[in-house]
Amino acid sequence: MPDTTTTDPDRLTPGDIARTLLWTVVVASALANMAASFGGAGTWVHLVCGAVTVLCAGTLVVRNLRGRR
């Protein structure tokens, strides 16, 4: 019977997926904020985009710092 508990270095972990999703949201919200600037959107759009960017970037920083311990 094959061993199913091996650790494959090419296998994605939940942490890898979360990091990729967080980076995707950071880039998307920054682009949305830039588009809102060019489009003349209201202040609330900029605030929401900025808040999402800061929260995701902060989460990435915390995950990185905890991973070093």
N, CA, C and O atoms as CSV, one atom per row, in Angstrom:
chain,resi,resn,atom,element,x,y,z
A,1,MET,N,N,0.841,-1.173,0.000
A,1,MET,CA,C,0.000,0.000,0.000
A,1,MET,C,C,0.892,1.245,0.000
A,1,MET,O,O,1.857,1.288,0.763
A,2,PRO,N,N,0.607,2.262,-0.828
A,2,PRO,CA,C,1.453,3.452,-0.876
A,2,PRO,C,C,1.300,4.306,0.380
A,2,PRO,O,O,0.238,4.354,1.000
A,3,ASP,N,N,2.378,4.964,0.726
A,3,ASP,CA,C,2.385,5.836,1.894
A,3,ASP,C,C,1.746,7.173,1.518
A,3,ASP,O,O,2.257,7.877,0.646
A,4,THR,N,N,0.642,7.528,2.162
A,4,THR,CA,C,-0.072,8.763,1.833
A,4,THR,C,C,0.321,9.930,2.728
A,4,THR,O,O,-0.232,11.021,2.590
A,5,THR,N,N,1.265,9.724,3.643
A,5,THR,CA,C,1.659,10.784,4.565
A,5,THR,C,C,2.961,11.454,4.148
A,5,THR,O,O,3.549,12.185,4.946
A,6,THR,N,N,3.422,11.233,2.946
A,6,THR,CA,C,4.664,11.868,2.516
A,6,THR,C,C,4.441,13.349,2.291
A,6,THR,O,O,3.334,13.791,1.984
A,7,THR,N,N,5.502,14.096,2.449
A,7,THR,CA,C,5.432,15.526,2.215
A,7,THR,C,C,6.049,15.821,0.859
A,7,THR,O,O,7.261,15.705,0.674
A,8,ASP,N,N,5.218,16.195,-0.063
A,8,ASP,CA,C,5.658,16.523,-1.411
A,8,ASP,C,C,6.004,18.007,-1.451
A,8,ASP,O,O,5.151,18.837,-1.137
A,9,PRO,N,N,7.231,18.366,-1.829
A,9,PRO,CA,C,7.616,19.783,-1.821
A,9,PRO,C,C,6.840,20.619,-2.843
A,9,PRO,O,O,6.793,21.843,-2.718
A,10,ASP,N,N,6.240,19.993,-3.834
A,10,ASP,CA,C,5.473,20.736,-4.832
A,10,ASP,C,C,4.005,20.891,-4.458
A,10,ASP,O,O,3.248,21.537,-5.182
A,11,ARG,N,N,3.602,20.316,-3.355
A,11,ARG,CA,C,2.203,20.360,-2.942
A,11,ARG,C,C,1.878,21.708,-2.289
A,11,ARG,O,O,2.661,22.223,-1.490
A,12,LEU,N,N,0.728,22.268,-2.634
A,12,LEU,CA,C,0.300,23.537,-2.043
A,12,LEU,C,C,-0.249,23.308,-0.646
A,12,LEU,O,O,-1.016,22.373,-0.413
A,13,THR,N,N,0.142,24.154,0.263
A,13,THR,CA,C,-0.378,24.101,1.621
A,13,THR,C,C,-1.466,25.159,1.772
A,13,THR,O,O,-1.544,26.081,0.961
A,14,PRO,N,N,-2.300,25.040,2.789
A,14,PRO,CA,C,-3.307,26.083,3.019
A,14,PRO,C,C,-2.672,27.464,3.233
A,14,PRO,O,O,-3.262,28.482,2.871
A,15,GLY,N,N,-1.482,27.495,3.817
A,15,GLY,CA,C,-0.787,28.766,4.000
A,15,GLY,C,C,-0.378,29.399,2.683
A,15,GLY,O,O,-0.447,30.618,2.522
A,16,ASP,N,N,0.052,28.563,1.738
A,16,ASP,CA,C,0.407,29.068,0.406
A,16,ASP,C,C,-0.811,29.661,-0.297
A,16,ASP,O,O,-0.729,30.709,-0.937
A,17,ILE,N,N,-1.923,28.980,-0.167
A,17,ILE,CA,C,-3.154,29.448,-0.811
A,17,ILE,C,C,-3.612,30.762,-0.183
A,17,ILE,O,O,-4.001,31.691,-0.891
A,18,ALA,N,N,-3.564,30.836,1.145
A,18,ALA,CA,C,-3.977,32.060,1.834
A,18,ALA,C,C,-3.080,33.230,1.446
A,18,ALA,O,O,-3.567,34.335,1.206
A,19,ARG,N,N,-1.774,32.990,1.385
A,19,ARG,CA,C,-0.838,34.056,1.013
A,19,ARG,C,C,-1.109,34.549,-0.404
A,19,ARG,O,O,-1.085,35.752,-0.664
A,20,THR,N,N,-1.366,33.622,-1.314
A,20,THR,CA,C,-1.659,33.999,-2.697
A,20,THR,C,C,-2.954,34.807,-2.782
A,20,THR,O,O,-3.019,35.804,-3.502
A,21,LEU,N,N,-3.975,34.383,-2.055
A,21,LEU,CA,C,-5.245,35.121,-2.061
A,21,LEU,C,C,-5.088,36.507,-1.457
A,21,LEU,O,O,-5.659,37.474,-1.963
A,22,LEU,N,N,-4.317,36.612,-0.376
A,22,LEU,CA,C,-4.103,37.921,0.238
A,22,LEU,C,C,-3.369,38.862,-0.712
A,22,LEU,O,O,-3.740,40.030,-0.832
A,23,TRP,N,N,-2.339,38.371,-1.383
A,23,TRP,CA,C,-1.618,39.206,-2.347
A,23,TRP,C,C,-2.527,39.613,-3.496
A,23,TRP,O,O,-2.454,40.744,-3.977
A,24,THR,N,N,-3.378,38.702,-3.936
A,24,THR,CA,C,-4.311,39.026,-5.015
A,24,THR,C,C,-5.265,40.137,-4.601
A,24,THR,O,O,-5.534,41.052,-5.379
A,25,VAL,N,N,-5.773,40.057,-3.381
A,25,VAL,CA,C,-6.696,41.085,-2.890
A,25,VAL,C,C,-5.968,42.417,-2.702
A,25,VAL,O,O,-6.539,43.469,-2.987
A,26,VAL,N,N,-4.726,42.393,-2.233
A,26,VAL,CA,C,-3.953,43.629,-2.073
A,26,VAL,C,C,-3.791,44.322,-3.422
A,26,VAL,O,O,-4.038,45.522,-3.544
A,27,VAL,N,N,-3.377,43.568,-4.425
A,27,VAL,CA,C,-3.174,44.157,-5.753
A,27,VAL,C,C,-4.495,44.638,-6.343
A,27,VAL,O,O,-4.558,45.727,-6.914
A,28,ALA,N,N,-5.550,43.837,-6.211
A,28,ALA,CA,C,-6.848,44.215,-6.767
A,28,ALA,C,C,-7.397,45.477,-6.095
A,28,ALA,O,O,-7.936,46.352,-6.773
A,29,SER,N,N,-7.266,45.574,-4.788
A,29,SER,CA,C,-7.795,46.755,-4.105
A,29,SER,C,C,-6.956,47.996,-4.409
A,29,SER,O,O,-7.499,49.098,-4.487
A,30,ALA,N,N,-5.653,47.836,-4.581
A,30,ALA,CA,C,-4.826,48.973,-4.970
A,30,ALA,C,C,-5.181,49.441,-6.384
A,30,ALA,O,O,-5.253,50.642,-6.645
A,31,LEU,N,N,-5.399,48.495,-7.284
A,31,LEU,CA,C,-5.813,48.858,-8.643
A,31,LEU,C,C,-7.194,49.505,-8.645
A,31,LEU,O,O,-7.434,50.454,-9.392
A,32,ALA,N,N,-8.095,49.001,-7.820
A,32,ALA,CA,C,-9.433,49.594,-7.724
A,32,ALA,C,C,-9.351,51.013,-7.191
A,32,ALA,O,O,-10.089,51.888,-7.643
A,33,ASN,N,N,-8.465,51.252,-6.238
A,33,ASN,CA,C,-8.283,52.595,-5.695
A,33,ASN,C,C,-7.736,53.525,-6.765
A,33,ASN,O,O,-8.169,54.673,-6.868
A,34,MET,N,N,-6.786,53.043,-7.566
A,34,MET,CA,C,-6.230,53.854,-8.640
A,34,MET,C,C,-7.303,54.153,-9.692
A,34,MET,O,O,-7.399,55.281,-10.176
A,35,ALA,N,N,-8.104,53.154,-10.043
A,35,ALA,CA,C,-9.177,53.362,-11.013
A,35,ALA,C,C,-10.208,54.351,-10.477
A,35,ALA,O,O,-10.748,55.164,-11.227
A,36,ALA,N,N,-10.472,54.277,-9.188
A,36,ALA,CA,C,-11.414,55.221,-8.585
A,36,ALA,C,C,-10.869,56.641,-8.633
A,36,ALA,O,O,-11.630,57.598,-8.774
A,37,SER,N,N,-9.567,56.776,-8.517
A,37,SER,CA,C,-8.954,58.110,-8.610
A,37,SER,C,C,-9.122,58.687,-10.007
A,37,SER,O,O,-9.471,59.858,-10.163
A,38,PHE,N,N,-8.876,57.873,-11.012
A,38,PHE,CA,C,-9.012,58.350,-12.384
A,38,PHE,C,C,-10.478,58.554,-12.765
A,38,PHE,O,O,-10.794,59.400,-13.602
A,39,GLY,N,N,-11.361,57.786,-12.158
A,39,GLY,CA,C,-12.775,57.872,-12.483
A,39,GLY,C,C,-13.536,58.927,-11.710
A,39,GLY,O,O,-14.703,59.191,-12.000
A,40,GLY,N,N,-12.894,59.526,-10.739
A,40,GLY,CA,C,-13.560,60.561,-9.959
A,40,GLY,C,C,-14.606,60.016,-9.004
A,40,GLY,O,O,-15.636,60.655,-8.790
A,41,ALA,N,N,-14.365,58.860,-8.431
A,41,ALA,CA,C,-15.315,58.235,-7.502
A,41,ALA,C,C,-15.340,59.001,-6.182
A,41,ALA,O,O,-14.486,59.843,-5.904
A,42,GLY,N,N,-16.327,58.683,-5.400
A,42,GLY,CA,C,-16.487,59.341,-4.110
A,42,GLY,C,C,-15.417,58.917,-3.107
A,42,GLY,O,O,-14.697,57.939,-3.307
A,43,THR,N,N,-15.340,59.674,-2.040
A,43,THR,CA,C,-14.339,59.418,-1.007
A,43,THR,C,C,-14.528,58.056,-0.364
A,43,THR,O,O,-13.548,57.401,-0.012
A,44,TRP,N,N,-15.766,57.621,-0.206
A,44,TRP,CA,C,-16.027,56.349,0.459
A,44,TRP,C,C,-15.409,55.187,-0.314
A,44,TRP,O,O,-14.994,54.200,0.292
A,45,VAL,N,N,-15.338,55.288,-1.647
A,45,VAL,CA,C,-14.732,54.225,-2.445
A,45,VAL,C,C,-13.244,54.130,-2.132
A,45,VAL,O,O,-12.702,53.035,-1.985
A,46,HIS,N,N,-12.590,55.282,-2.033
A,46,HIS,CA,C,-11.168,55.304,-1.698
A,46,HIS,C,C,-10.916,54.754,-0.297
A,46,HIS,O,O,-9.949,54.028,-0.068
A,47,LEU,N,N,-11.791,55.104,0.628
A,47,LEU,CA,C,-11.637,54.629,2.003
A,47,LEU,C,C,-11.806,53.111,2.095
A,47,LEU,O,O,-11.049,52.445,2.802
A,48,VAL,N,N,-12.781,52.571,1.395
A,48,VAL,CA,C,-13.000,51.124,1.419
A,48,VAL,C,C,-11.820,50.398,0.787
A,48,VAL,O,O,-11.316,49.423,1.345
A,49,CYS,N,N,-11.382,50.868,-0.369
A,49,CYS,CA,C,-10.240,50.235,-1.043
A,49,CYS,C,C,-8.979,50.316,-0.180
A,49,CYS,O,O,-8.227,49.348,-0.071
A,50,GLY,N,N,-8.763,51.466,0.422
A,50,GLY,CA,C,-7.595,51.631,1.294
A,50,GLY,C,C,-7.664,50.744,2.520
A,50,GLY,O,O,-6.657,50.164,2.927
A,51,ALA,N,N,-8.845,50.632,3.112
A,51,ALA,CA,C,-8.997,49.783,4.299
A,51,ALA,C,C,-8.740,48.317,3.961
A,51,ALA,O,O,-8.082,47.607,4.722
A,52,VAL,N,N,-9.259,47.867,2.820
A,52,VAL,CA,C,-9.038,46.478,2.408
A,52,VAL,C,C,-7.547,46.245,2.160
A,52,VAL,O,O,-7.002,45.217,2.562
A,53,THR,N,N,-6.893,47.195,1.503
A,53,THR,CA,C,-5.460,47.065,1.238
A,53,THR,C,C,-4.669,46.986,2.537
A,53,THR,O,O,-3.802,46.125,2.683
A,54,VAL,N,N,-4.959,47.869,3.471
A,54,VAL,CA,C,-4.228,47.894,4.745
A,54,VAL,C,C,-4.475,46.622,5.548
A,54,VAL,O,O,-3.540,46.074,6.131
A,55,LEU,N,N,-5.707,46.147,5.587
A,55,LEU,CA,C,-6.007,44.934,6.352
A,55,LEU,C,C,-5.292,43.712,5.765
A,55,LEU,O,O,-4.720,42.909,6.502
A,56,CYS,N,N,-5.328,43.578,4.460
A,56,CYS,CA,C,-4.662,42.426,3.835
A,56,CYS,C,C,-3.147,42.521,3.964
A,56,CYS,O,O,-2.483,41.523,4.244
A,57,ALA,N,N,-2.600,43.714,3.760
A,57,ALA,CA,C,-1.152,43.881,3.896
A,57,ALA,C,C,-0.722,43.629,5.341
A,57,ALA,O,O,0.314,43.010,5.582
A,58,GLY,N,N,-1.505,44.102,6.288
A,58,GLY,CA,C,-1.198,43.847,7.696
A,58,GLY,C,C,-1.253,42.369,8.033
A,58,GLY,O,O,-0.425,41.877,8.799
A,59,THR,N,N,-2.213,41.661,7.474
A,59,THR,CA,C,-2.308,40.224,7.683
A,59,THR,C,C,-1.088,39.511,7.111
A,59,THR,O,O,-0.563,38.584,7.729
A,60,LEU,N,N,-0.635,39.939,5.933
A,60,LEU,CA,C,0.573,39.350,5.340
A,60,LEU,C,C,1.787,39.583,6.224
A,60,LEU,O,O,2.604,38.679,6.397
A,61,VAL,N,N,1.918,40.775,6.785
A,61,VAL,CA,C,3.058,41.084,7.658
A,61,VAL,C,C,3.009,40.221,8.914
A,61,VAL,O,O,4.026,39.652,9.311
A,62,VAL,N,N,1.845,40.116,9.540
A,62,VAL,CA,C,1.714,39.311,10.763
A,62,VAL,C,C,2.024,37.847,10.483
A,62,VAL,O,O,2.714,37.198,11.269
A,63,ARG,N,N,1.519,37.319,9.367
A,63,ARG,CA,C,1.800,35.924,9.013
A,63,ARG,C,C,3.289,35.708,8.786
A,63,ARG,O,O,3.838,34.677,9.175
A,64,ASN,N,N,3.940,36.678,8.158
A,64,ASN,CA,C,5.374,36.566,7.905
A,64,ASN,C,C,6.174,36.597,9.213
A,64,ASN,O,O,7.105,35.812,9.396
A,65,LEU,N,N,5.810,37.496,10.106
A,65,LEU,CA,C,6.531,37.593,11.378
A,65,LEU,C,C,6.308,36.355,12.248
A,65,LEU,O,O,7.239,35.888,12.905
A,66,ARG,N,N,5.104,35.826,12.261
A,66,ARG,CA,C,4.834,34.602,13.035
A,66,ARG,C,C,5.531,33.394,12.443
A,66,ARG,O,O,5.898,32.471,13.170
A,67,GLY,N,N,5.717,33.389,11.136
A,67,GLY,CA,C,6.375,32.271,10.477
A,67,GLY,C,C,7.863,32.205,10.769
A,67,GLY,O,O,8.475,31.151,10.602
A,68,ARG,N,N,8.454,33.304,11.198
A,68,ARG,CA,C,9.892,33.332,11.499
A,68,ARG,C,C,10.222,32.749,12.861
A,68,ARG,O,O,11.378,32.415,13.124
A,69,ARG,N,N,9.242,32.621,13.721
A,69,ARG,CA,C,9.498,32.129,15.082
A,69,ARG,C,C,9.703,30.656,15.115
A,69,ARG,O,O,9.929,30.088,16.183
